[in-house]
Amino acid sequence: MFLPRIVKRMSPLLGSRMSLNACRFASTDLVRTEVDDKTGIAVVTMNRKPVNSLNLELLRELSSALDAVEKNKSRGMILASSLDTVFSAGLDITEMYKPDQARLKDFWTTLQEVWLKLFGSGFPTAAAINGHAPAGGCLLAMSCEYRVMRPNLTIGLNETQLGIVAPSWFMSTMENILPRREVELALTLGKMFSTEKAHEIGLVDEIVDTKEEALAKCTEFIQLFARVPREARALTKQSFRREALQKLDRDQDLQMFIYLVNQPQVQKGLGLYFESLKKK
Ligand SMILES: CCCCCCCC/C=C\C=C\CC(=O)SCCNC(=O)CCNC(=O)[C@H](O)C(C)(C)COP(=O)(O)OP(=O)(O)OC[C@H]1O[C@@H](n2cnc3c(N)ncnc32)[C@H](O)[C@@H]1OP(=O)(O)O
């Protein structure tokens, strides 16, 4: 169970530019949440070595962090990773391969919850993509309103390459950013874009060299809304995203996921993929 720890500290996170700002921290081992007192912006940092693969515990803590950001009335939220080369490797394959059925259900329900909270949040959101962002990692980044990425990385929904089908709400999330034709091609190919290509097509908004610059650019984006009335902004965003949010029928989606993941050929594919990752 995540219990936010709120203390006052000096921020070591954003380098010298922000180091004098007092921050409130609400942190656990897997997710660190730091609110800059000057900007009022929360930085939520995923910290699950080695690749921030999204298991049930990480998802639960992300869900609680999103609640805390909402409750604290932060000016906005930046999603980042503590790891040098990976933003998030997507869903943890071990949650889906030879799964415990009760945990599998919990896992998917929590993923739905995280997406609903992040994609549907009223506060401004930005992703500082300081590492690779395949599949579920790409979903998290795409659920934010702005994406800043370091060069020579990869991002995309690669599910078809794994022999699985991205759920329709993953698709809607990409469709909120890219033209339909581009989305269809990306999804059917299971395309992983380089940072540079992702920027060219508009999947990523800016390219910067360091994580610090990414955090600074995300901060600039969120500050664009400083003078926009908060409620009006939130309702506009939520109204714009409503169709995608309402399309998710949680029960039906859960049943479909459980059914498909338990299919022998899907289990076989997941097992082979997991082995190939280990042998890499
Ligand atoms: C009709 C059929 C329908 C079926 C429907 C099913 C329902 C649909 C549901 C699922 C949707 C799924 C979306 C997903 O998110 S699936 C996950 C997809 N993720 C990936 O493909 C990424 C895989 N990982 C990588 O490409 C790399 O690891 C990378 C992120 C680029 C980082 O590379 P690198 O830094 O070189 O690290 P390693 O590859 O050496 O990995 C280090 C260890 O981490 C383990 N690992 C990596 N990714 C995962 C993962 N996603 N889950 C669990 N574990 C992972 C890897 O095995 C290494 O482990 P070890 O050190 O023990 O060897």
The ligand as a MOL file (V3000), in Angstrom:
LIG
                    3D

  0  0  0     0  0            999 V3000
M  V30 BEGIN CTAB
M  V30 COUNTS 63 65 0 0 0
M  V30 BEGIN ATOM
M  V30 1 C -4.6400 -12.2710 -30.9420 0
M  V30 2 C -3.7610 -12.2060 -29.7300 0
M  V30 3 C -4.1160 -11.0560 -28.8510 0
M  V30 4 C -3.3380 -11.0560 -27.5670 0
M  V30 5 C -3.7620 -9.8870 -26.7750 0
M  V30 6 C -3.0070 -9.8130 -25.5110 0
M  V30 7 C -3.4740 -8.6120 -24.8490 0
M  V30 8 C -2.6440 -7.3990 -25.1750 0
M  V30 9 C -1.9400 -7.0620 -24.0400 0
M  V30 10 C -0.7430 -6.6490 -23.9390 0
M  V30 11 C -0.1910 -5.4210 -24.3200 0
M  V30 12 C 1.1260 -5.3300 -24.0670 0
M  V30 13 C 1.8820 -4.1210 -24.2080 0
M  V30 14 C 3.2770 -4.2370 -23.6380 0
M  V30 15 O 3.7320 -3.3070 -23.0660 0
M  V30 16 S 4.1250 -5.7210 -23.7980 0
M  V30 17 C 5.8010 -5.3250 -23.3990 0
M  V30 18 C 6.5020 -4.8990 -24.6430 0
M  V30 19 N 7.8350 -4.4430 -24.3350 0
M  V30 20 C 8.8470 -4.6710 -25.1340 0
M  V30 21 O 8.7270 -5.2840 -26.1710 0
M  V30 22 C 10.1880 -4.1440 -24.6760 0
M  V30 23 C 11.1270 -5.2370 -24.4210 0
M  V30 24 N 12.3860 -4.7370 -23.9190 0
M  V30 25 C 13.3040 -4.1340 -24.6890 0
M  V30 26 O 13.1500 -3.9300 -25.8670 0
M  V30 27 C 14.5890 -3.7440 -24.0070 0
M  V30 28 O 14.6440 -4.3880 -22.7750 0
M  V30 29 C 14.7380 -2.2250 -23.7950 0
M  V30 30 C 13.5360 -1.6180 -23.1000 0
M  V30 31 C 14.9830 -1.5130 -25.1380 0
M  V30 32 C 15.9870 -1.9730 -22.8940 0
M  V30 33 O 17.1110 -2.6010 -23.4380 0
M  V30 34 P 18.3950 -2.8920 -22.5290 0
M  V30 35 O 18.7100 -1.7130 -21.7340 0
M  V30 36 O 19.4310 -3.4540 -23.4330 0
M  V30 37 O 17.9140 -3.9770 -21.4690 0
M  V30 38 P 17.7120 -5.5460 -21.7000 0
M  V30 39 O 16.9720 -5.8230 -22.9400 0
M  V30 40 O 19.0430 -6.2250 -21.5420 0
M  V30 41 O 16.7790 -5.9350 -20.4750 0
M  V30 42 C 17.2390 -5.9620 -19.1480 0
M  V30 43 C 16.4260 -6.9680 -18.3610 0
M  V30 44 O 15.0600 -6.5510 -18.3540 0
M  V30 45 C 14.2140 -7.5940 -18.8620 0
M  V30 46 N 13.0720 -6.9930 -19.5860 0
M  V30 47 C 13.1180 -6.1430 -20.6050 0
M  V30 48 N 11.8880 -5.7810 -20.9820 0
M  V30 49 C 11.0230 -6.4370 -20.1700 0
M  V30 50 C 9.6000 -6.4890 -20.0680 0
M  V30 51 N 8.7930 -5.7640 -20.8550 0
M  V30 52 N 9.0570 -7.2610 -19.1180 0
M  V30 53 C 9.8450 -7.9990 -18.2940 0
M  V30 54 N 11.2120 -8.0070 -18.3420 0
M  V30 55 C 11.7780 -7.2180 -19.2800 0
M  V30 56 C 15.1400 -8.3850 -19.7890 0
M  V30 57 O 14.6470 -9.6800 -19.9780 0
M  V30 58 C 16.4410 -8.3420 -19.0200 0
M  V30 59 O 16.3320 -9.2950 -17.9780 0
M  V30 60 P 17.6340 -10.1100 -17.4770 0
M  V30 61 O 18.5930 -9.0780 -16.9770 0
M  V30 62 O 17.1030 -11.0090 -16.4050 0
M  V30 63 O 18.1520 -10.8450 -18.6730 0
M  V30 END ATOM
M  V30 BEGIN BOND
M  V30 1 1 1 2
M  V30 2 1 2 3
M  V30 3 1 3 4
M  V30 4 1 4 5
M  V30 5 1 5 6
M  V30 6 1 6 7
M  V30 7 1 7 8
M  V30 8 1 8 9
M  V30 9 2 9 10
M  V30 10 1 10 11
M  V30 11 2 11 12
M  V30 12 1 12 13
M  V30 13 1 13 14
M  V30 14 2 14 15
M  V30 15 1 14 16
M  V30 16 1 16 17
M  V30 17 1 17 18
M  V30 18 1 18 19
M  V30 19 1 19 20
M  V30 20 2 20 21
M  V30 21 1 20 22
M  V30 22 1 22 23
M  V30 23 1 23 24
M  V30 24 1 24 25
M  V30 25 2 25 26
M  V30 26 1 25 27
M  V30 27 1 27 28
M  V30 28 1 27 29
M  V30 29 1 29 30
M  V30 30 1 29 31
M  V30 31 1 29 32
M  V30 32 1 32 33
M  V30 33 1 33 34
M  V30 34 2 34 35
M  V30 35 1 34 36
M  V30 36 1 34 37
M  V30 37 1 37 38
M  V30 38 2 38 39
M  V30 39 1 38 40
M  V30 40 1 38 41
M  V30 41 1 41 42
M  V30 42 1 42 43
M  V30 43 1 43 44
M  V30 44 1 43 58
M  V30 45 1 44 45
M  V30 46 1 45 46
M  V30 47 1 45 56
M  V30 48 1 46 47
M  V30 49 1 46 55
M  V30 50 2 47 48
M  V30 51 1 48 49
M  V30 52 1 49 50
M  V30 53 2 49 55
M  V30 54 1 50 51
M  V30 55 2 50 52
M  V30 56 1 52 53
M  V30 57 2 53 54
M  V30 58 1 54 55
M  V30 59 1 56 57
M  V30 60 1 56 58
M  V30 61 1 58 59
M  V30 62 1 59 60
M  V30 63 2 60 61
M  V30 64 1 60 62
M  V30 65 1 60 63
M  V30 END BOND
M  V30 END CTAB
M  END
